[in-house]
């Protein structure tokens, strides 16, 4: 059937989703590192945003 992933693919995606969810539960809400954040202003660039 077109447009539907095989069961194996669906189960791998489900496992990845639930593994990521478990990380969020275990580790909480982690901050995004400054070096990968957007730096739309000069001040933000000077503070280290967007350096990566």
N, C-alpha and C positions, 0 to 999 in steps of 0.2 A: 504494500500500500504506500502510495507517495505521501510525503509530508509528515510521516510519523516515524520517529526514530526507533530503531530496533530496541527490544527490551534491554539488552546489554548496555546500550548507550544510555538509556533512561536510568538504569540502576546506578551507573557510574556517576551520572549527573546528580542523582539523588544523594549518593554517598558524599560527593564533594560539597553539596549544599549543607547537609547535616554536619559534616566535619567543620565547615566554616562557622556554622551556627554554634557548635560546641566551643569553638575558639572564642567567639564573642561572649558566650556565657562564662567561660573560664577566665578570660583576660579582661573583660569589661570593654568600655569604650576607649580605645587607644587614640591618642592624638596623631594627626598626620604629620610626619616629619617636615620641618621647615624647608629643607632642600628640594622637596617635590611639590610644594605649594605654589600657587600662582603668585606672581609679584607684579601687580599692575601699577605700583607707585615706586618712586625712587626710594622712599623711606623703607618700604618692604624689602627692596633689593638690598639696601644697606643692612637690614636686620637679618639677612641670610635666606630670605624666601627665594625660591626658584633657582637655587644655585646648582641643582643637580640636573 
